[in-house]
């Protein structure tokens, strides 16, 4: 009789643990599905040899393509201290595949702060107008 009760209780415990494991696996799978729809665009500074313009390197480290990528240097009054060497119709950048990047040459003018705050805005399969704010050393 004791063995029957013990067997019944251990069977319930195994079922509850199995259910918990299945729930965790489902949550992990759902999280992976969501992450596979997200792009993650970041920016770094690429220093070049003296006499050449340094570059802002935008790259997608996410798992989905980023579309309509644009950026803004904040606060706006600091934009005058950095000269971007691009045409006016360069942005929004149409598409950036996972692990892909593009560079924008820039020149620092007098009065440029050593750190700049850059907000990057893009669309991906997860949602429209996602953004990330980064502080970079110029």
C-alpha positions as CSV (number, residue, x, y, z in Angstrom):
1,X,0.0,0.0,0.0
2,X,2.8,2.4,0.9
3,X,4.6,1.6,-2.4
4,X,1.4,2.4,-4.3
5,X,1.0,5.8,-2.6
6,X,4.7,6.5,-3.1
7,X,4.5,5.6,-6.8
8,X,1.4,7.8,-7.2
9,X,3.1,10.8,-5.6
10,X,6.4,10.4,-7.6
11,X,4.3,10.0,-10.8
12,X,2.6,13.3,-10.1
13,X,5.9,15.0,-9.3
14,X,7.4,13.7,-12.6
15,X,4.4,15.0,-14.6
16,X,4.6,18.4,-12.9
17,X,8.4,18.6,-13.7
18,X,7.7,17.5,-17.3
19,X,5.0,20.2,-17.6
20,X,7.4,22.8,-16.2
21,X,10.1,21.8,-18.7
22,X,7.7,21.9,-21.6
23,X,6.6,25.4,-20.6
24,X,10.2,26.6,-20.3
25,X,10.9,25.1,-23.8
26,X,7.9,26.8,-25.2
27,X,8.9,30.2,-23.7
28,X,12.4,29.8,-25.1
29,X,11.0,28.9,-28.6
30,X,8.7,31.9,-28.5
31,X,11.5,34.2,-27.5
32,X,13.7,32.9,-30.3
33,X,10.9,33.5,-32.8
34,X,10.6,37.1,-31.6
35,X,14.4,37.7,-31.7
36,X,14.5,36.3,-35.3
37,X,12.2,39.2,-36.4
38,X,14.4,41.9,-34.8
39,X,17.2,43.8,-36.4
40,X,19.7,45.5,-34.0
41,X,21.5,48.5,-35.5
42,X,24.5,50.0,-33.8
43,X,27.2,52.5,-34.6
44,X,31.0,52.6,-34.0
45,X,33.7,55.0,-34.9
46,X,36.3,53.8,-37.3
47,X,39.5,55.8,-37.0
48,X,41.5,56.2,-40.2
49,X,45.0,57.3,-40.9
50,X,45.9,60.9,-40.3
51,X,44.6,63.2,-43.1
52,X,41.6,61.1,-43.9
53,X,38.1,61.4,-42.6
54,X,37.1,59.0,-39.8
55,X,33.9,57.0,-40.3
56,X,30.7,56.3,-38.6
57,X,30.1,52.6,-39.1
58,X,26.5,51.5,-38.8
59,X,26.0,47.7,-38.6
60,X,23.2,45.3,-38.1
61,X,24.0,42.7,-35.4
62,X,20.4,41.4,-35.3
63,X,18.8,38.4,-37.0
64,X,16.5,40.2,-39.4
65,X,17.0,42.9,-42.0
66,X,16.7,46.5,-41.0
67,X,15.0,48.9,-43.4
68,X,14.8,52.7,-43.7
69,X,17.7,53.3,-41.4
70,X,18.3,56.9,-40.3
71,X,20.1,58.6,-37.4
72,X,20.2,61.9,-35.5
73,X,23.0,63.4,-33.5
74,X,21.6,64.8,-30.3
75,X,21.3,67.5,-29.2
76,X,20.5,69.0,-32.6
77,X,22.6,72.1,-31.9
78,X,25.7,69.9,-31.9
79,X,25.1,68.8,-35.5
80,X,27.0,71.9,-36.7
81,X,30.2,70.5,-35.1
82,X,30.3,67.4,-37.3
83,X,30.4,67.5,-41.1
84,X,29.1,64.3,-42.7
85,X,30.4,63.6,-46.2
86,X,27.3,62.2,-47.8
87,X,24.7,63.4,-50.3
88,X,21.4,64.8,-49.0
89,X,19.4,61.8,-50.4
90,X,21.6,59.1,-48.7
91,X,19.1,58.6,-45.9
92,X,17.0,56.7,-45.1
93,X,19.3,53.9,-46.0
94,X,17.1,51.4,-47.7
95,X,18.2,48.0,-46.3
96,X,20.8,46.5,-44.0
97,X,21.0,42.7,-43.9
98,X,22.1,40.9,-40.7
99,X,25.9,41.3,-40.2
100,X,26.1,43.9,-42.9
101,X,27.4,47.5,-42.4
102,X,27.8,50.8,-44.1
103,X,30.2,53.7,-43.4
104,X,29.7,57.5,-43.4
105,X,32.9,59.6,-43.5
106,X,32.8,62.6,-41.2
107,X,35.0,65.5,-40.1
108,X,35.1,67.0,-36.6
109,X,35.0,70.7,-36.6
110,X,36.1,73.0,-33.8
111,X,34.0,72.8,-30.7
112,X,33.1,69.2,-31.3
113,X,32.5,67.3,-28.0
114,X,34.6,64.2,-27.4
115,X,31.4,62.2,-26.9
116,X,28.3,62.3,-29.1
117,X,24.8,60.9,-28.6
118,X,23.4,59.2,-31.7
119,X,19.9,58.0,-32.0
120,X,19.5,55.3,-34.7
121,X,16.0,54.6,-36.1
122,X,14.9,51.7,-38.3
123,X,12.1,49.4,-39.3
124,X,12.2,45.6,-39.1
125,X,9.9,42.6,-39.2
126,X,9.2,43.1,-35.5
127,X,7.9,46.6,-35.6
128,X,8.2,50.1,-37.3
129,X,10.4,52.9,-35.9
130,X,12.6,51.0,-33.6
131,X,15.4,53.0,-32.1
132,X,18.5,52.8,-30.1
133,X,20.5,55.6,-28.5
134,X,24.2,55.2,-28.3
135,X,27.1,57.4,-27.0
136,X,30.2,57.2,-29.1
137,X,33.7,58.6,-28.6
138,X,34.5,60.9,-31.5
